[in-house]
Amino acid sequence: MRGLRLEIDLDKIGDNARELVRRTSQRHISVTAVTKAFLGCPEIARVICSAGVVSLGDSRIENLERMRSARIEAPLLLLRSPMPSQIDRIVRADAMSVNTEIDVLSALASAARSSGRVHDVLIMVELGDLREGVMPDQLHDTVRHVLGLSALRFRGVGANLACRNGIEPSEENMAELSAMVASVETTFGIAVEIVSGGNSANLDWALSSSDPGRINNLRIGESVLLGREPLHRRPIEGLHPDAFTLVGEVIESKRKPTKPWGRTGQNSFGETPRTDDRGVIWQTILAIGRQDTDTADLAAPEGVEILAASSDHLIAETADRMSCGDEIRFEPGYSALLRSMTSPFVTQHCVGSGTLQIGAPRRACTLG
Ligand SMILES: *Cc1c(COP(=O)(O)O)cnc(C)c1O
């Protein structure tokens, strides 16, 4: 396999998922694996399912449908409040959805009723990061609305932190969520089955808290895929940080000065780069660009330094001249991973059997 590609090590992803399931289960917390960074690719989803997660979550209905049509049977969760234009698809996908809006809940109920189904919902509550969620004082009214709609089944509550403002999950805000759950239970005389406390940013809290309270589920994407926690982007001990590798190809390598010459205006992205004069270097160009990935979120190997990137050219300094066709392997961060999984120009190449069997033959599956 050659050319611009994302190598995906299924064994490492499987190990990461299994290890996170093991650690969180000791706190009686289940894992919903989040599939959006890999667009619901069925090969990856299957490996993660066999690691013991309770469900798969994605923010996009297209990805959930992709997994359903690949005959993935795991329970599915739509992680983003439904688009009104997609209500029918969401009810048909046989997925639970997260919700925050009364009108959307009513529309889900009528779509479910007319197709003879019952649609499961989680209600998201705001805990301070100011992304999605009903304000805490609106939770009871929202739950009451759901309980009044027979085509909806109230399954529990959820919260999301860190994604917008970097607000950290803490003993305080998680205890606040637990208290809200208890109050819903006493007010309505029901048991709240699922309490989904957050995303990968909750792992530090979940694994170190003296009492996780009522939180019994987390929705984990980045930590399964990249083996690190997202609040400080620290590697999680015992997990693989390198399950994904972006491999690019050299198309030019020349001795060039570091200082451009001529009059300076804006570059193709509206930036006016300032370049120090560091003398003459080996300037190597790879056929990778901003159309393929987030070039600012790639970690280069030893001896390679990324200097700049335009739509289609990644400019690096290399220790020596490289030959055209030589390959350089980069480690993508979350943003680079999202973008390269979504680019039609990047081939996805799975390696590994997806099982822990040592010495098993490594199967290659080309998806792109
Ligand atoms: C993306 C997303 C997640 C997963 O986030 P990670 O940081 O990748 O673990 C969890 N919950 C919701 C609502 C999301 O949108």
PDBQT file of the ligand as one rigid body, heavy atoms in Angstrom, charges set to zero:
ROOT
HETATM    1  C1  LIG A 401     -17.953  14.004  20.490  1.00  0.00    +0.000 C 
HETATM    2  C2  LIG A 401     -18.775  13.787  21.688  1.00  0.00    +0.000 A 
HETATM    3  C3  LIG A 401     -18.319  12.908  22.682  1.00  0.00    +0.000 A 
HETATM    4  C4  LIG A 401     -16.962  12.232  22.638  1.00  0.00    +0.000 C 
HETATM    5  O1  LIG A 401     -15.979  13.146  22.956  1.00  0.00    +0.000 OA
HETATM    6  P1  LIG A 401     -14.435  12.675  23.161  1.00  0.00    +0.000 P 
HETATM    7  O2  LIG A 401     -13.783  13.885  23.718  1.00  0.00    +0.000 OA
HETATM    8  O3  LIG A 401     -13.943  12.285  21.812  1.00  0.00    +0.000 OA
HETATM    9  O4  LIG A 401     -14.463  11.548  24.111  1.00  0.00    +0.000 OA
HETATM   10  C5  LIG A 401     -19.143  12.691  23.778  1.00  0.00    +0.000 A 
HETATM   11  N1  LIG A 401     -20.336  13.303  23.887  1.00  0.00    +0.000 NA
HETATM   12  C6  LIG A 401     -20.804  14.149  22.947  1.00  0.00    +0.000 A 
HETATM   13  C7  LIG A 401     -22.134  14.800  23.143  1.00  0.00    +0.000 C 
HETATM   14  C8  LIG A 401     -20.038  14.435  21.831  1.00  0.00    +0.000 A 
HETATM   15  O5  LIG A 401     -20.496  15.277  20.895  1.00  0.00    +0.000 OA
ENDROOT
TORSDOF 0
